[in-house]
Each structure stands twice: as C-alpha cells, then as structure tokens.
Amino acid sequence: MQQANSLVEYGARRVIITITAILCALLEIVDSTIVNVALNDMRGNLGATMTEVGWVITAYAIGNVIVVPMTSWLSQQFGRSNYFAASIMLFTICSFLCGNANGIWELVAFRFLQGVGGGALLVTSQTIITESYPVEKRGMAQAIYGLGVIIGPTLGPPLGGYITDNFSWPYIFYINIPIGIIATLLTLQFVRSPKYGEKSAAKDVDWLGIALLAMAVGSLQYVLERGQDDDWFESMGIIICSVIAVFGLFFFIWRELSFRNPIVELRVLRNGNLRVGTILSFILGFGLYGSTFIIPLYTQSTLGWTATQSGMLMIPAALTTAFMMPIIGQLLQKGVPQQYLVALGMLLFFVYSFWGYKIITPDTGKDAFFWMLIVRGVGMGMLFIPITTLSLSTLRGQQIGQGAAFTGMMRQLGGSFGVATITTFLARRNMDHRSDLVSKLDINDPDVQHRIQALQHSFSAKGIPADQALRTGYKALDYIVTKQAAVLSYMDAFLYLGVMFLVCIPFVLMVKGNKGKKIDMAEAMH
C-alpha cells in the first residue's frame, strides 16, 4: 500500500500527468480510425490496389495487438516512464515516416512500427492515470481515461475527412508530431515509475514466449482483417495463418504456464472478476468498434454522405458518453454494484440497435439518427468504466498492470472480431437478400412492367433514345434492388448486434461483484 501511495499525485502535477496520459491514449485510438477515410487518396497517390492499401489499417492493428499483452513486462524491464516515453517517441517518429512514405509497402512497414509504439500508450496511460489518484477516487480516474477510449474512435473519421478534404493525406500523420513531442517532454519530466524488482537477465527473458505471442496474435489479427477480402478459407494465406494462430496460441499458453519468468502472467486469470472482465471487454470492443464501423459504412455507401458528414453524425453520441463518464464514476464510488450498471448499459445498447433496425431505409434523414445515437452514448458510458473496474477491483500489486493488459488486448481483439464478423455478415446477407428480391421480380408481372415503362419514359423525356432508355431503366431497377438488399443487410446487422448484448444481460447479473461495497480499486498498480 505504501508503495502505491508513493505514486499518488496532487494538484497541478496530477492534472499534467492526467492530460499527458489522455493525450497519448487519444493519439493511439484516433490513429486506428483516422486513416479509414483517406484510403482512396493514398491509393491514388501511391499507385496501390484497394487490397494493398487495406494493409495500412491491418499492419497498425497487428503491431498494436502484439505489444499490448507485453506492456506490463516491458514496463518492468525498462521502468515505466522510460518505456512510455520511448513508445511515444517511436509513435511520433513513425508518424513522420508514414507521412513521407514513397510507396505502399514502405507506408505499411512504418504503420506496423507505429502500431507497436501505439499499443503501449493505451494500457500504460490507463495504469499511470489510475496510480496518480488515491484509491477512493479511482472510479473517477477510470472515467477520465474512458473519455479517450470511447471518444477516440468517433473523432477519427471526421478529423481524417476534414484533413483529407482540406489538405492532403500525409497531414493525418503529421498532426501527431507536435502532440507527440509535448507528451514525451511531459512524460520525462512528470511521470514516475514504481519500484520494481530486479530486471530479467538476458538468459531469463522469455524470447520463445515473445515469438509465439507475435506469431499467434499477429496471425489471428491478419485472418480477421483480411478474411472477407480474401474469401476466408478459400485462400491459402488465410488457412496458413489460421493454423499458425491455433498452434501458436496453444504453445504460447504451455510456455507461459511452464517458464519460470513468463512474458505474460497467465495465472492472473485465476481471478474470477478478471476472467469475467476480459469476456465483457471483448463484447464491449465488438459493440464499440462494430457500431462505429457500421454507421459510417451505411451512411456513405447507401445514403451517399461524405466522410466528414458521417463522422459529424457520431459527435453528439460521443459528447453524451463524455457527459456520462463522471456520473458513472461517482455512482461507482458510492457503491452501486458494477454488474447492475453493465446490465443496464447492455440493455441500452440493445435499445439503440433495435432502434437502428427500425429506422434504416434507403433514404433515412439525418435527424432520425440523433436520439438513437444519444442512447448509444449513454449505454457506452455505462459499459466502459464498470467493466474496467469490475475486472481490476480484486487484483493486487503487479497483477493490476497484467489485468489491464488483458482487458486492453481483449477489447482490441473484440473490435477486430466485430468488424470482421459484420463485414462478412453484410456481404453474405446482401447476396441472400438480393437473390430473394430478384426471384420476386417476374418480368410478366404487370407491376414490374409498369415500373420499367415509367423508368423508360422518364429517361426518354431527357432525350435518350427509346432502346437505350429501356436498358437504362433495367439498370435503374437493378440499382434499386441492390440498394434495398444492402439496407435489409444493415437492418439484420443492427438486430443481431442488439440481440447479442441482450443475451449477455442474465450472465452479467450472475457475476459476484462488490455489492453495497464502495469501489476499492487496486491498492497498487505496477
């Protein structure tokens, strides 16, 4: 306890450390989504195919997810403030190199290294913020950290859209540089490291564990990111990576449980609350990144909005979450059981998804989304902090950093699973709905004939010759069918996403939380 208290900060120093940590968490998360809207410009500039430019996102995610489980161990080896500062520097330097890349594979390599630097920022900033606050204020500390995690994915697309529309795509990387330099200087000046035991000697370092972790998690992330584009198990690359992921994970678990000085301490998962928390973090990531992915996709591809318009739509929900965070932090400090808040958050997420299922049409107006997204904002606020505090509430000492790494990795993997599952689901349902709609279009049906004639007349009225107007009429009908099939697919995705959260509620309520007891987050967090 004494050691943990030595890291508690007060006054201006705590404010500076908190701002530094949130800036770093935001940098990392915004960068995971900011490039999405600039891919077309990158493809044109660098002469790449759409498949090649997709690697700009994939490489970052792989670098991210490989380093997250190792952050606790790396902090111990190099001292937390040194490791945190080095990660910010790596992230900042690679941001500059990404903006200056001359070819697509050069950009992909720098994005991977940027992801390695960024992965540390997320988990370590959470640990730094939590340790800077006294135990009784740690629910509030999680609320402050949660702002960055929830708002980050929402800020990315509108910011990326604005920069790409008004400047050029390298500037989405260059904006990281001044923030990174300031964050590095503040970290070296203000962030302190806890006293760790002795560092591992070179012979004690779990090199095989590091290699197996990189193989397993990297291959799994590749499968999730590229599966739909490569037609899943029709692709030899996907099959090979799936086999590597399964065997890599098996041997990694065996190695970590048998090696005297493991890179990832799996035994910490004996803690029941952490086990439940890692599962809930996965579901949270699935819903958070899945819904952040699906709405811009629908508004841009079906409604024809710009990237900036789609991003702006999400801002009220993000502000609602920001407003909810301190309230949830206060409720937790007053002893409201975490599992009740999580269950209510999941119910609200179901309401949001079902609402989306009901309002989606080929021409839904902007106003129809407002209250639905506000409900999502409230739900997300009720999920993030209670899940994090529930996961870490019964851990002690160094286990907390390890627990934070597990929940962070599971949230990232949940997001990857969410996007991969939704992408595949939309593609398959789109084909099913399209064939179903086409089967109902009988050319001898008077209604169908009347519709085609009306289309032909409207095109003829514009001066198009009769035979060409007829062909254009058939094309227009095909476009209408395609659009309707897409809308039905999005409706299904919203409904199934909501049902997934609804089904989880009874299991959440069965969790033994800290009923009636004020939150006592970790007494020490290394």
C-alpha positions as CSV (number, residue, x, y, z in Angstrom):
1,M,0.0,0.0,0.0
2,Q,2.8,2.3,0.9
3,Q,4.4,1.8,-2.4
4,A,1.2,2.6,-4.3
5,N,0.6,5.7,-2.3
6,S,4.1,7.0,-3.3
7,L,2.8,7.3,-6.9
8,V,-0.3,9.3,-5.9
9,E,-0.1,12.8,-7.2
10,Y,-1.8,16.0,-6.1
11,G,-2.6,19.5,-7.5
12,A,-1.2,20.7,-10.8
13,R,1.2,17.7,-11.1
14,R,-1.7,15.3,-11.2
15,V,-3.6,17.4,-13.7
16,I,-0.5,17.5,-16.0
17,I,0.0,13.7,-15.8
18,T,-3.7,13.1,-16.4
19,I,-3.7,15.3,-19.5
20,T,-0.5,13.7,-20.8
21,A,-1.9,10.2,-20.4
22,I,-5.2,11.1,-22.1
23,L,-3.4,12.8,-25.0
24,C,-1.4,9.6,-25.5
25,A,-4.5,7.3,-25.3
26,L,-6.3,9.6,-27.8
27,L,-3.3,9.7,-30.2
28,E,-3.3,5.9,-30.3
29,I,-7.1,5.4,-30.8
30,V,-7.7,8.2,-33.2
31,D,-4.9,6.9,-35.4
32,S,-6.6,3.5,-35.6
33,T,-9.6,5.1,-37.4
34,I,-8.4,8.3,-38.9
35,V,-6.9,6.6,-42.0
36,N,-10.1,4.9,-42.9
37,V,-11.4,7.9,-44.8
38,A,-8.1,8.7,-46.5
39,L,-7.5,5.2,-48.1
40,N,-8.8,6.3,-51.5
41,D,-6.4,9.3,-51.6
42,M,-3.5,7.0,-50.5
43,R,-4.3,4.5,-53.2
44,G,-4.3,7.2,-55.9
45,N,-1.0,8.8,-54.6
46,L,0.9,5.7,-54.1
47,G,-0.4,3.7,-57.1
48,A,-1.7,0.9,-54.9
49,T,-4.7,-1.5,-55.3
50,M,-7.5,-1.4,-52.8
51,T,-6.3,-4.7,-51.3
52,E,-2.7,-3.3,-50.8
53,V,-4.0,-0.1,-49.2
54,G,-6.1,-2.1,-46.8
55,W,-2.8,-3.2,-45.2
56,V,-2.3,0.3,-43.9
57,I,-5.1,-0.5,-41.4
58,T,-4.2,-4.2,-40.9
59,A,-0.4,-3.5,-40.2
60,Y,-1.3,-1.0,-37.5
61,A,-3.7,-3.3,-35.8
62,I,-1.3,-6.2,-35.8
63,G,1.5,-4.1,-34.3
64,N,-1.0,-2.9,-31.7
65,V,-2.3,-6.2,-30.6
66,I,1.1,-7.9,-30.4
67,V,2.6,-5.4,-27.9
68,V,-0.4,-4.9,-25.6
69,P,0.0,-8.1,-23.6
70,M,3.7,-7.4,-23.1
71,T,3.4,-3.9,-21.7
72,S,3.4,-4.9,-18.1
73,W,6.7,-6.9,-18.6
74,L,8.3,-4.2,-20.7
75,S,7.5,-1.5,-18.1
76,Q,9.2,-3.7,-15.5
77,Q,12.3,-4.1,-17.7
78,F,12.9,-0.5,-18.6
79,G,11.0,1.5,-16.0
80,R,7.5,2.7,-16.8
81,S,8.3,6.3,-17.6
82,N,11.2,5.4,-19.8
83,Y,9.1,2.8,-21.7
84,F,6.2,5.1,-22.0
85,A,8.4,8.0,-23.3
86,A,10.2,5.6,-25.8
87,S,6.8,4.4,-27.1
88,I,5.6,8.0,-27.7
89,M,8.9,8.7,-29.5
90,L,8.5,5.6,-31.7
91,F,4.9,6.5,-32.4
92,T,5.8,10.1,-33.3
93,I,8.9,9.3,-35.5
94,C,6.9,6.7,-37.4
95,S,4.1,9.2,-37.9
96,F,6.6,11.4,-39.6
97,L,7.9,8.5,-41.7
98,C,4.3,7.4,-42.6
99,G,3.6,10.9,-44.0
100,N,6.9,10.8,-46.0
101,A,6.4,7.2,-47.4
102,N,7.0,6.9,-51.1
103,G,5.5,3.5,-51.7
104,I,2.6,1.5,-50.3
105,W,4.8,-1.2,-48.6
106,E,7.0,1.5,-47.1
107,L,3.9,3.0,-45.6
108,V,2.7,-0.4,-44.3
109,A,6.0,-1.1,-42.6
110,F,6.0,2.3,-40.8
111,R,2.3,1.8,-39.8
112,F,3.3,-1.6,-38.2
113,L,6.0,0.1,-36.2
114,Q,3.6,3.0,-35.3
115,G,1.2,0.3,-34.0
116,V,4.0,-1.2,-31.9
117,G,4.6,2.2,-30.3
118,G,0.8,2.9,-30.0
119,G,-0.1,-0.4,-28.3
120,A,1.9,0.6,-25.2
121,L,0.2,4.0,-25.0
122,L,-3.2,2.7,-24.3
123,V,-2.6,0.3,-21.5
124,T,0.3,2.3,-19.9
125,S,-1.7,5.5,-19.9
126,Q,-4.6,3.7,-18.0
127,T,-2.1,2.4,-15.4
128,I,-0.5,5.9,-15.0
129,I,-3.8,7.7,-14.5
130,T,-5.1,5.1,-12.0
131,E,-2.0,5.2,-9.9
132,S,-2.0,9.0,-9.8
133,Y,-5.3,9.1,-7.9
134,P,-5.9,7.9,-4.4
135,V,-7.8,4.6,-4.0
136,E,-11.2,6.3,-3.2
137,K,-11.0,8.4,-6.5
138,R,-10.0,5.6,-8.8
139,G,-13.6,5.2,-10.2
140,M,-13.3,8.8,-11.3
141,A,-9.8,8.1,-12.7
142,Q,-11.3,5.3,-14.9
143,A,-14.0,7.8,-16.1
144,I,-11.3,10.3,-17.2
145,Y,-9.4,7.6,-19.0
146,G,-12.6,6.2,-20.5
147,L,-13.2,9.5,-22.2
148,G,-10.3,9.0,-24.5
149,V,-11.1,5.4,-25.3
150,I,-14.7,6.0,-26.2
151,I,-14.4,9.3,-28.0
152,G,-11.2,8.3,-29.9
153,P,-12.8,6.0,-32.5
154,T,-15.5,8.6,-33.1
155,L,-13.1,11.5,-33.6
156,G,-11.0,9.7,-36.2
157,P,-13.3,9.7,-39.3
158,P,-14.5,13.4,-39.1
159,L,-10.9,14.6,-38.3
160,G,-9.5,12.4,-41.1
161,G,-12.2,13.6,-43.5
162,Y,-11.6,17.2,-42.8
163,I,-7.8,17.0,-43.1
164,T,-8.0,14.9,-46.3
165,D,-10.6,17.3,-47.9
166,N,-8.8,20.5,-47.0
167,F,-5.1,19.5,-47.0
168,S,-3.6,16.1,-48.1
169,W,-3.5,12.6,-46.5
170,P,0.1,12.9,-45.1
171,Y,-1.2,15.6,-42.7
172,I,-3.3,12.9,-40.8
173,F,0.1,11.6,-39.7
174,Y,1.9,15.0,-39.3
175,I,-0.7,16.3,-36.7
176,N,0.7,13.6,-34.3
177,I,4.2,15.1,-34.3
178,P,3.7,18.3,-32.1
179,I,1.4,16.4,-29.7
180,G,4.0,13.5,-29.5
181,I,6.9,15.9,-28.8
182,I,4.9,17.7,-26.0
183,A,3.7,14.3,-24.5
184,T,7.3,13.0,-24.5
185,L,8.7,16.0,-22.7
186,L,5.9,16.0,-20.1
187,T,6.3,12.2,-19.5
188,L,10.1,12.5,-18.9
189,Q,9.5,15.5,-16.6
190,F,6.4,14.4,-14.5
191,V,5.7,10.6,-14.9
192,R,7.3,8.5,-12.2
193,S,8.0,4.7,-12.2
194,P,7.1,2.4,-9.4
195,K,10.0,0.5,-7.8
196,Y,10.1,-2.9,-9.5
197,G,12.1,-6.0,-8.5
198,E,15.3,-6.8,-10.4
199,K,15.2,-6.8,-14.2
200,S,15.3,-10.1,-16.0
201,A,18.8,-11.1,-17.2
202,A,19.1,-11.8,-20.9
203,K,19.1,-15.5,-20.3
204,D,15.8,-15.2,-18.2
205,V,14.0,-13.3,-20.9
206,D,11.2,-15.4,-22.4
207,W,12.3,-14.9,-26.1
208,L,10.3,-18.0,-27.2
209,G,7.2,-16.6,-25.5
210,I,7.6,-13.3,-27.3
211,A,8.0,-15.1,-30.7
212,L,5.0,-17.4,-30.0
213,L,2.8,-14.4,-28.9
214,A,3.8,-12.4,-32.0
215,M,3.0,-15.4,-34.3
216,A,-0.3,-16.3,-32.7
217,V,-1.8,-12.9,-32.2
218,G,-0.3,-11.4,-35.4
219,S,-1.7,-14.3,-37.5
220,L,-5.1,-14.1,-35.8
221,Q,-5.3,-10.4,-36.5
222,Y,-4.3,-11.0,-40.1
223,V,-7.1,-13.6,-40.5
224,L,-9.7,-11.2,-39.0
225,E,-8.6,-8.2,-41.0
226,R,-8.2,-9.9,-44.4
227,G,-10.6,-12.8,-44.2
228,Q,-13.6,-11.3,-46.1
229,D,-11.4,-9.7,-48.8
230,D,-9.6,-13.0,-49.4
231,D,-12.8,-15.1,-49.3
232,W,-11.8,-16.7,-45.9
233,F,-10.7,-20.4,-46.2
234,E,-10.7,-20.3,-50.0
235,S,-7.4,-18.5,-49.6
236,M,-4.2,-20.5,-48.8
237,G,-2.8,-17.4,-46.9
238,I,-5.8,-17.4,-44.5
239,I,-5.6,-21.2,-44.0
240,I,-1.8,-21.0,-43.1
241,C,-2.3,-18.0,-40.8
242,S,-5.3,-19.8,-39.0
243,V,-3.1,-22.9,-38.4
244,I,-0.2,-20.7,-37.1
245,A,-2.7,-18.8,-34.8
246,V,-4.1,-22.0,-33.3
247,F,-0.8,-23.8,-32.8
248,G,1.0,-20.6,-31.8
249,L,-1.7,-19.9,-29.1
250,F,-1.5,-23.5,-27.8
251,F,2.3,-23.5,-27.4
252,F,2.3,-19.9,-26.1
253,I,-0.1,-20.9,-23.2
254,W,2.0,-24.0,-22.5
255,R,5.2,-21.9,-22.5
256,E,3.8,-19.2,-20.2
257,L,2.5,-21.7,-17.7
258,S,5.8,-23.7,-17.5
259,F,8.5,-21.0,-17.9
260,R,9.9,-19.5,-14.6
261,N,9.8,-15.9,-15.9
262,P,6.9,-15.6,-18.3
263,I,6.4,-12.6,-20.6
264,V,2.6,-12.7,-19.9
265,E,1.5,-13.9,-16.5
266,L,-1.5,-16.1,-17.4
267,R,-2.0,-17.2,-13.8
268,V,-3.6,-13.8,-13.0
269,L,-6.6,-15.1,-14.9
270,R,-7.4,-17.3,-11.9
271,N,-9.1,-14.2,-10.6
272,G,-12.8,-14.7,-11.3
273,N,-13.6,-11.0,-11.8
274,L,-10.8,-10.6,-14.3
275,R,-12.0,-13.6,-16.2
276,V,-15.5,-12.1,-16.5
277,G,-14.0,-8.7,-17.2
278,T,-11.9,-10.0,-20.1
279,I,-15.0,-11.6,-21.7
280,L,-17.0,-8.4,-21.2
281,S,-14.1,-6.3,-22.6
282,F,-14.3,-8.5,-25.7
283,I,-18.0,-7.9,-26.1
284,L,-17.6,-4.1,-25.4
285,G,-14.9,-4.0,-28.2
286,F,-17.2,-5.9,-30.5
287,G,-20.1,-3.4,-29.9
288,L,-18.0,-0.2,-29.7
289,Y,-15.9,-0.8,-32.9
290,G,-18.6,-2.7,-34.7
291,S,-21.2,0.1,-34.3
292,T,-18.6,2.8,-35.0
293,F,-17.8,0.8,-38.3
294,I,-21.4,0.1,-39.4
295,I,-23.0,3.5,-39.2
296,P,-20.4,5.4,-41.4
297,L,-20.4,2.5,-43.8
298,Y,-24.2,2.7,-44.2
299,T,-24.4,6.5,-44.4
300,Q,-21.6,6.7,-47.0
301,S,-22.4,3.7,-49.2
302,T,-26.2,3.8,-49.1
303,L,-27.1,7.4,-48.3
304,G,-24.2,8.9,-50.2
305,W,-22.9,11.1,-47.4
306,T,-19.3,12.4,-47.3
307,A,-16.8,11.1,-44.7
308,T,-17.0,14.3,-42.8
309,Q,-20.8,14.2,-42.6
310,S,-20.7,10.6,-41.4
311,G,-18.1,11.5,-38.7
312,M,-20.0,14.6,-37.6
313,L,-23.1,12.4,-37.0
314,M,-21.3,10.5,-34.3
315,I,-20.2,13.5,-32.3
316,P,-23.4,14.1,-30.2
317,A,-23.2,10.4,-29.0
318,A,-19.5,10.9,-28.1
319,L,-20.3,14.0,-26.1
320,T,-23.1,12.2,-24.3
321,T,-20.6,9.5,-23.3
322,A,-18.2,12.2,-22.1
323,F,-21.0,13.7,-20.0
324,M,-22.0,10.3,-18.6
325,M,-18.4,9.3,-17.5
326,P,-18.1,11.4,-14.4
327,I,-21.6,10.5,-13.3
328,I,-20.8,6.7,-13.6
329,G,-17.5,7.3,-11.8
330,Q,-19.5,9.0,-8.9
331,L,-22.1,6.1,-8.8
332,L,-19.3,3.5,-8.5
333,Q,-17.6,5.5,-5.7
334,K,-21.0,5.5,-3.8
335,G,-21.0,1.7,-4.0
336,V,-23.5,1.0,-6.9
337,P,-22.7,-2.6,-8.0
338,Q,-20.8,-2.6,-11.3
339,Q,-22.8,-5.6,-12.7
340,Y,-26.0,-3.6,-12.4
341,L,-24.6,-0.7,-14.4
342,V,-23.1,-3.1,-17.0
343,A,-26.5,-4.8,-17.4
344,L,-28.3,-1.5,-17.8
345,G,-25.6,-0.4,-20.4
346,M,-26.2,-3.6,-22.4
347,L,-30.0,-3.1,-22.3
348,L,-29.5,0.5,-23.6
349,F,-27.2,-0.9,-26.3
350,F,-29.9,-3.3,-27.3
351,V,-32.4,-0.4,-27.5
352,Y,-30.0,1.5,-29.7
353,S,-29.5,-1.4,-32.0
354,F,-33.3,-2.2,-32.3
355,W,-34.0,1.5,-32.9
356,G,-31.4,1.4,-35.8
357,Y,-33.1,-1.8,-37.1
358,K,-36.5,0.1,-37.2
359,I,-35.4,3.4,-38.8
360,I,-33.0,2.3,-41.5
361,T,-34.3,2.8,-45.0
362,P,-32.7,3.7,-48.4
363,D,-33.2,7.4,-47.6
364,T,-33.2,7.8,-43.8
365,G,-32.8,11.5,-42.9
366,K,-30.0,12.8,-40.6
367,D,-32.5,13.8,-37.8
368,A,-33.7,10.2,-37.4
369,F,-30.3,9.1,-36.0
370,F,-30.0,11.8,-33.3
371,W,-31.8,10.2,-30.3
372,M,-30.8,6.7,-31.3
373,L,-27.1,7.7,-31.1
374,I,-27.7,9.5,-27.8
375,V,-29.0,6.2,-26.3
376,R,-25.8,4.5,-27.7
377,G,-23.7,7.3,-26.0
378,V,-25.4,6.7,-22.6
379,G,-25.1,2.9,-23.0
380,M,-21.3,3.1,-23.8
381,G,-20.7,5.3,-20.7
382,M,-22.4,2.7,-18.5
383,L,-20.3,-0.1,-20.0
384,F,-16.7,1.0,-20.2
385,I,-15.9,2.1,-16.6
386,P,-17.9,-0.6,-14.7
387,I,-16.3,-3.3,-16.9
388,T,-12.8,-2.0,-16.3
389,T,-13.3,-1.5,-12.5
390,L,-15.0,-4.9,-12.2
391,S,-12.0,-6.5,-14.0
392,L,-9.4,-4.9,-11.8
393,S,-11.2,-4.5,-8.5
394,T,-10.0,-7.6,-6.7
395,L,-6.4,-7.7,-8.1
396,R,-3.4,-6.5,-6.1
397,G,0.1,-5.3,-6.7
398,Q,1.7,-6.1,-10.1
399,Q,-1.3,-8.1,-11.1
400,I,-3.2,-4.9,-12.0
401,G,-0.9,-3.9,-14.8
402,Q,-1.2,-7.5,-16.2
403,G,-5.0,-7.4,-15.8
404,A,-5.2,-4.0,-17.6
405,A,-3.1,-5.5,-20.5
406,F,-5.5,-8.5,-20.8
407,T,-8.7,-6.3,-20.8
408,G,-7.0,-3.9,-23.3
409,M,-6.0,-6.8,-25.6
410,M,-9.4,-8.4,-25.5
411,R,-11.1,-5.0,-26.3
412,Q,-8.9,-4.6,-29.3
413,L,-9.5,-8.2,-30.4
414,G,-13.2,-7.8,-29.8
415,G,-13.2,-4.8,-32.1
416,S,-11.3,-6.8,-34.8
417,F,-13.7,-9.8,-34.5
418,G,-16.6,-7.3,-34.6
419,V,-15.5,-5.6,-37.8
420,A,-14.6,-8.9,-39.5
421,T,-17.9,-10.6,-38.4
422,I,-20.0,-7.6,-39.5
423,T,-18.2,-7.3,-42.9
424,T,-18.7,-11.0,-43.6
425,F,-22.3,-11.0,-42.4
426,L,-23.2,-7.9,-44.5
427,A,-21.6,-9.5,-47.6
428,R,-23.4,-12.8,-47.1
429,R,-26.8,-11.3,-46.2
430,N,-26.6,-8.9,-49.1
431,M,-26.3,-11.8,-51.5
432,D,-29.2,-13.7,-49.9
433,H,-31.5,-10.6,-49.9
434,R,-30.5,-9.7,-53.5
435,S,-31.3,-13.2,-54.8
436,D,-34.5,-13.2,-52.8
437,L,-35.6,-9.8,-54.2
438,V,-34.7,-10.8,-57.8
439,S,-36.6,-14.0,-57.5
440,K,-39.8,-11.9,-56.8
441,L,-39.3,-9.7,-59.9
442,D,-41.3,-11.5,-62.5
443,I,-41.0,-9.8,-65.9
444,N,-44.6,-10.8,-66.7
445,D,-45.9,-9.1,-63.5
446,P,-47.9,-6.0,-64.5
447,D,-46.5,-4.0,-61.6
448,V,-42.9,-4.8,-62.8
449,Q,-43.8,-3.9,-66.4
450,H,-45.4,-0.7,-65.3
451,R,-42.3,0.3,-63.2
452,I,-39.9,-0.4,-66.1
453,Q,-42.2,1.6,-68.5
454,A,-42.3,4.5,-66.1
455,L,-38.4,4.5,-65.8
456,Q,-38.1,4.2,-69.6
457,H,-40.5,7.2,-70.1
458,S,-38.6,9.3,-67.6
459,F,-35.2,8.6,-69.4
460,S,-36.8,9.2,-72.8
461,A,-38.1,12.5,-71.6
462,K,-34.4,13.5,-71.1
463,G,-33.8,12.9,-74.8
464,I,-32.3,9.4,-74.5
465,P,-33.3,7.1,-77.5
466,A,-36.1,4.5,-76.7
467,D,-34.0,1.3,-76.8
468,Q,-31.2,2.9,-74.7
469,A,-33.8,4.3,-72.3
470,L,-35.2,0.8,-71.8
471,R,-31.7,-0.6,-71.0
472,T,-31.1,2.4,-68.6
473,G,-34.5,1.6,-67.0
474,Y,-33.4,-2.0,-66.3
475,K,-30.1,-0.7,-64.9
476,A,-32.0,1.7,-62.6
477,L,-34.3,-1.1,-61.4
478,D,-31.2,-3.3,-60.7
479,Y,-29.7,-0.4,-58.7
480,I,-32.9,-0.1,-56.7
481,V,-32.8,-3.8,-55.9
482,T,-29.1,-3.7,-54.9
483,K,-29.7,-0.7,-52.6
484,Q,-32.7,-2.4,-51.0
485,A,-30.7,-5.6,-50.4
486,A,-28.0,-3.5,-48.7
487,V,-30.5,-1.8,-46.5
488,L,-32.0,-5.2,-45.4
489,S,-28.5,-6.4,-44.6
490,Y,-27.8,-3.4,-42.4
491,M,-31.1,-3.9,-40.6
492,D,-30.1,-7.6,-39.9
493,A,-26.7,-6.5,-38.6
494,F,-28.3,-4.0,-36.2
495,L,-30.8,-6.5,-34.9
496,Y,-28.2,-9.3,-34.4
497,L,-25.8,-6.9,-32.7
498,G,-28.6,-5.9,-30.3
499,V,-29.7,-9.4,-29.6
500,M,-26.0,-10.4,-28.7
501,F,-26.0,-7.7,-26.0
502,L,-29.5,-8.7,-24.7
503,V,-28.5,-12.3,-24.3
504,C,-25.4,-11.3,-22.2
505,I,-27.5,-9.5,-19.5
506,P,-28.5,-12.5,-17.4
507,F,-24.9,-13.7,-17.3
508,V,-23.7,-10.3,-16.2
509,L,-26.2,-10.2,-13.3
510,M,-24.9,-13.6,-12.1
511,V,-21.4,-12.2,-11.6
512,K,-20.4,-11.7,-8.0
513,G,-19.4,-8.0,-7.8
514,N,-18.8,-5.7,-4.9
515,K,-22.4,-5.4,-3.8
516,G,-23.0,-2.5,-1.5
517,K,-19.3,-2.0,-1.1
518,K,-17.5,1.1,-2.2
519,I,-15.1,0.6,-5.0
520,D,-11.6,-0.2,-3.8
521,M,-9.6,-0.5,-7.0
522,A,-6.1,-1.8,-6.7
523,E,-4.1,-0.8,-3.8
524,A,-1.1,-1.0,-6.1
525,M,-0.8,-1.0,-9.8
526,H,2.5,-1.7,-11.5
